Amino acid sequence: MRYAKLQLLEASAQAEGFGRIREDHRAEIAEDYVELIADLIEARGEARAVDLAERLGVTNATVANTIAKLQRDGLVRTEPYRAIFLTEQGTELARHCKRRHQLVVSFLQAIGVGEATAHRDAEGIEHHVSAETLDAFARFVERRRG
């Protein structure tokens, strides 16, 4: 079997793509945390570090370090011996993440992916798609509904 010769992207275009992925990975952690904090507050009335650690599969120390960073970034606030609270900026980011997650889930289900798998896969996809791709997902989902 013969294979076509690989055509590489321009170096600057490839570097831009990898740079975007690195930035996406940095933002992904903050987005996962604020989205989960919002979900816990909605479901249980509070978000505790121990619940975050359990649901994210990380240690309490990892949660403490990440929460400290999210505080510095203005996304959460904490009080001694109290739960974790989202700031206005954190709440808006959580809403944005929830909408994006639901759109990716809807798209995956529209192309035949089962609900559980769609939710699991959306966790990775939602952080790495561009606004253009999300818009295309939304148009596709709307056409399928319409």
Legacy VTK file of the C-alpha trace (Angstrom):
# vtk DataFile Version 3.0
C-alpha trace
ASCII
DATASET POLYDATA
POINTS 146 float
0.000 0.000 0.000
1.311 3.446 -0.911
0.897 6.421 1.375
0.801 10.050 0.348
3.717 12.157 1.501
2.881 14.029 4.705
2.396 17.753 4.215
3.339 19.727 7.307
1.580 22.917 8.310
3.514 26.167 8.293
5.676 26.213 11.432
3.966 29.326 12.799
0.497 27.824 12.283
1.526 24.598 13.981
3.122 26.492 16.882
-0.054 28.557 17.259
-2.128 25.379 17.478
0.105 23.838 20.125
0.145 27.120 22.039
-3.643 27.179 22.069
-3.734 23.613 23.402
-1.340 24.545 26.242
-3.518 27.542 27.127
-6.648 25.368 26.959
-5.091 22.918 29.421
-4.327 25.737 31.871
-7.890 27.066 31.652
-9.413 23.566 31.827
-8.649 23.093 35.519
-10.221 26.403 36.543
-13.260 25.684 34.388
-13.714 22.187 35.827
-13.487 23.512 39.372
-15.914 26.421 38.991
-18.412 24.260 37.111
-18.274 21.578 39.809
-18.495 24.166 42.601
-21.628 25.612 40.962
-23.128 22.122 40.605
-22.428 21.278 44.248
-23.917 24.546 45.456
-27.013 23.959 43.331
-27.425 20.334 44.435
-26.316 20.511 48.073
-26.357 24.182 49.004
-22.584 24.260 49.477
-19.290 23.209 47.937
-16.724 21.716 50.287
-13.108 20.935 49.480
-13.577 17.303 50.486
-16.417 16.960 47.946
-14.294 18.522 45.212
-11.414 16.140 45.967
-13.715 13.126 45.894
-15.474 14.078 42.658
-12.329 15.191 40.827
-10.299 12.209 42.025
-7.522 14.341 43.493
-6.081 14.871 46.969
-7.279 17.457 49.467
-3.890 19.172 49.087
-4.420 19.488 45.324
-7.832 21.035 45.930
-6.395 23.463 48.489
-3.653 24.570 46.076
-6.091 24.967 43.194
-8.620 26.862 45.316
-5.848 29.246 46.405
-5.022 29.891 42.743
-8.710 30.383 41.891
-8.927 32.905 44.741
-5.949 34.822 43.339
-7.674 34.759 39.932
-10.851 36.210 41.467
-13.068 33.185 40.725
-13.787 31.900 44.250
-13.733 33.067 47.837
-13.404 31.065 50.998
-13.889 31.727 54.665
-12.235 29.762 57.466
-14.241 26.640 58.338
-16.809 27.439 55.676
-17.653 26.200 52.212
-16.240 27.528 48.936
-18.147 30.306 47.197
-18.044 31.527 43.610
-17.458 35.200 42.953
-19.533 36.964 40.320
-16.744 36.287 37.818
-16.607 32.629 38.891
-20.386 32.300 38.576
-20.301 33.720 35.055
-17.485 31.359 34.057
-19.422 28.411 35.514
-22.523 29.383 33.490
-20.437 29.688 30.327
-18.849 26.268 30.945
-22.214 24.648 31.671
-23.704 26.006 28.400
-20.669 24.852 26.427
-20.751 21.417 28.074
-24.450 20.974 27.348
-23.978 22.022 23.729
-21.199 19.463 23.218
-23.330 16.763 24.885
-26.297 17.663 22.657
-24.112 17.523 19.554
-22.626 14.149 20.478
-26.067 12.721 21.186
-27.357 14.132 17.876
-24.708 12.137 16.011
-25.642 8.961 17.871
-23.416 8.873 20.947
-25.123 7.488 24.065
-25.914 9.849 26.937
-23.336 8.556 29.439
-20.564 8.502 26.842
-21.556 11.941 25.536
-21.235 13.437 29.032
-17.887 11.725 29.628
-16.455 12.713 26.233
-17.771 16.271 26.515
-15.524 16.746 29.552
-12.494 16.598 27.285
-13.882 18.100 24.111
-15.542 21.163 25.628
-12.230 22.714 26.658
-10.542 22.371 23.294
-13.033 23.438 20.649
-13.071 26.886 19.142
-16.023 29.255 19.153
-16.377 28.545 15.417
-16.686 24.806 16.072
-19.155 25.368 18.912
-21.256 27.534 16.596
-21.229 24.736 14.022
-22.292 22.251 16.729
-25.164 24.564 17.698
-26.329 24.942 14.083
-26.229 21.183 13.589
-28.192 20.511 16.781
-30.789 23.168 15.874
-31.269 21.706 12.380
-31.803 18.273 13.899
-34.424 19.654 16.299
-36.141 21.843 13.713
LINES 1 147
146 0 1 2 3 4 5 6 7 8 9 10 11 12 13 14 15 16 17 18 19 20 21 22 23 24 25 26 27 28 29 30 31 32 33 34 35 36 37 38 39 40 41 42 43 44 45 46 47 48 49 50 51 52 53 54 55 56 57 58 59 60 61 62 63 64 65 66 67 68 69 70 71 72 73 74 75 76 77 78 79 80 81 82 83 84 85 86 87 88 89 90 91 92 93 94 95 96 97 98 99 100 101 102 103 104 105 106 107 108 109 110 111 112 113 114 115 116 117 118 119 120 121 122 123 124 125 126 127 128 129 130 131 132 133 134 135 136 137 138 139 140 141 142 143 144 145
